[in-house]
Amino acid sequence: MASDRGVFRNVNVLREFNASTGFDFIDVYQPGWLNPYDIVSSAKYSGFMTSLRLTIEISSITELQTIPTEIDDSDDTISRKYDESFNGNRKKCLSFFMRTSTTPTIRIADVFLFNRQPFYYLDLIPYFTNSSTFDIAPDSIISCQFKDVGDGVLMAEDRVILLGSVIEESPKFDQNSLLVE
């Protein structure tokens, strides 16, 4: 869609991870290319990720057991119970990375996944930014990889779905300024 501000399109990030994924390093999103017949050759979009979440179905490890907190627990006690719950449960880990044309691959976040039946959702935008959208430059690539944190990677019927939405924008080009004289 073209407007006075530029060219926009909406794309989805959609990926399923399962036992066959293993330790593969997987590119999950990079802004797309404009159609060279519509605008200008070799132009890329910028991405504005508006949503990104995981649907987590893990049954290859024991189900998550939490230590309940009480209404009168101090902040220190709540923090200690949280740490004990986190450390006392089996988990999987999905690491997210970014790279650009001038920056090598950098780990952005480790996301720990538990067995919570039947499944649960995890919003990923807060792992990338404290804003409501995550802005992605035309030369950026988001990747991920499962990491063994003691309980291996996805096994058997484990399944993790990555689902997101990105609004891509390219500036409006003045066709006259693109003409070579």
N, C-alpha and C positions, 0 to 999 in steps of 0.2 A: 504494500500500500504506500503510495507517495503522498506527501503533504508539503506544505510550505517549508517545514522544518527539515524534511528528509524522507528517506525511504525506511519503512518499518515492516517487520514480519514477526510472527510468533512461532517459536519452535519448542519442541518438547525434548527433554532429556529422559530417556527410558532405557533401562538396562536391568537384566536379571543376572544375579550371581548365584551359583550353586556349587555342588561338589566338583564339577568339571572346571570351575574357575581357577582353583588352586592358588598359586602365588603369582598369577599373570599380572603384569602391569598394564592397566587398561585406560585408554583415553576415553573420558566420558562426555566432555564438551569442549568445543572450540567454536568461536564465532564463524559463521559461514561466509561464503563469497557471494557478492552480488552477481546477477546475471549480466555478463558483459554486453549483451545486446540491448539491455534496458537502460543502463546508466553509463558506465565507463569500465574499461578493462582493468583487471587486477585490483579492484576495490573490495574491502572487507567490511563486514558489519562490526559494531561493538555490541556486546551483550549486556542486558540488564536482567539478571536472574531474579525472578520474583518469588519463586518457590523451589525448594529442593528438599525431598524427604526420603527416608527409607521405610519400607515395610519389612519387618523382620520376623521371619518364621524359622526359629532354630530349635531343633529337638535333639541334637546329637550331644548335648551337655545337660547336666541336671538343671532343673527349674530354679530360677532366681528365688532366693530366700532373703528377705530383708529383716533387719532388726527394727522393730517398731519404736517410734519416738512417742514421748508423752508430752502433754500440753505444757507441763511445767519444767521440761528439760531445758537446761541452759544451752546457749549457742555452742559452747565447747562440747557438751554431751551429744547434741544433735550431729555435730561435725564428726565426732568420734564414731558414733553409730553408723553414719553414712560411710566412713572409711572402712569400718569393719564389714559392712554389707558388701561394699565394692570389692575389697580384698578377699573376702571369704566365699565368693561365688566364682564359678567357672565362666569364662567369657571368650569371645572372639574379638578380633580387632580389624577394622577397615581403616586404612590410612589414606588421606587425601593429599594430593600434591598439586603444585602449579609450576609452570615454566612459561617463559616468553622467548622471543627471538634473541634476547640479549642476556637472559638469566637462566642458569641451569635449573634443573628440577629441585624444588624446595618442598619439604613436607609442611603442610599447613595445619593438619589436625589428625589425631588418632581418635576414632570413634569406637567405643567398646560396645559390643553387642551381647545380649544375654538371652536366655531361654525364658520368655514370658508368654505363657500359653493363653489363647491359641496363637496370637501374634501381637505385635505392637508397632506403632509408628514413631519415628524420630525425625524431628525437624532439623535440617542441616544448615540452614542459613546462618544461625548464630555461631556456627563453627568457622564461618568465613568473614562475618562482619557483625557489627552491632546495629546496623541499619536495616530497613525493611527490604532492601534489594542489594544485590551484590553486583557491582559493575565490573565487566570483564573486557579488557582491551582487545583490539582486533588480532593481536599476535599472541594471545594467551591461550593456554591449554590446561584444563583441569583433568587430572588422572587419579586413579585409585589403585590400591593393592591390598590384599589381605596379608596380615602379618601374624605369625604364630606367637602368642603371648602365653603359651603353656598348654593350650587346649586345641592346637592345630587350626586348620582353616575349615571352611564349610565342608560338611560330610553328609552322607546318606541323603535324607530328604530336606536338609537345610536349604533355605531359599531367602534371598534378600533382594528386594526390588528397589531400584533407584528411580525416582520419578520427580521431574521438575518441569518448570516452564521458564522460558527466556524470551524477552522482547528484544529483538535485534534492531539496531538503527544504523543507518549510514547517512552522513550529511547529504544535503541536497547539493548537487553539482551544477554550477552554471556552465551549460554546454559551450557557451561562447569562450569561456576561459580555458576550456580544454582543447580548443582548436589550435593546431600548430600553424604558425604563419611562415 
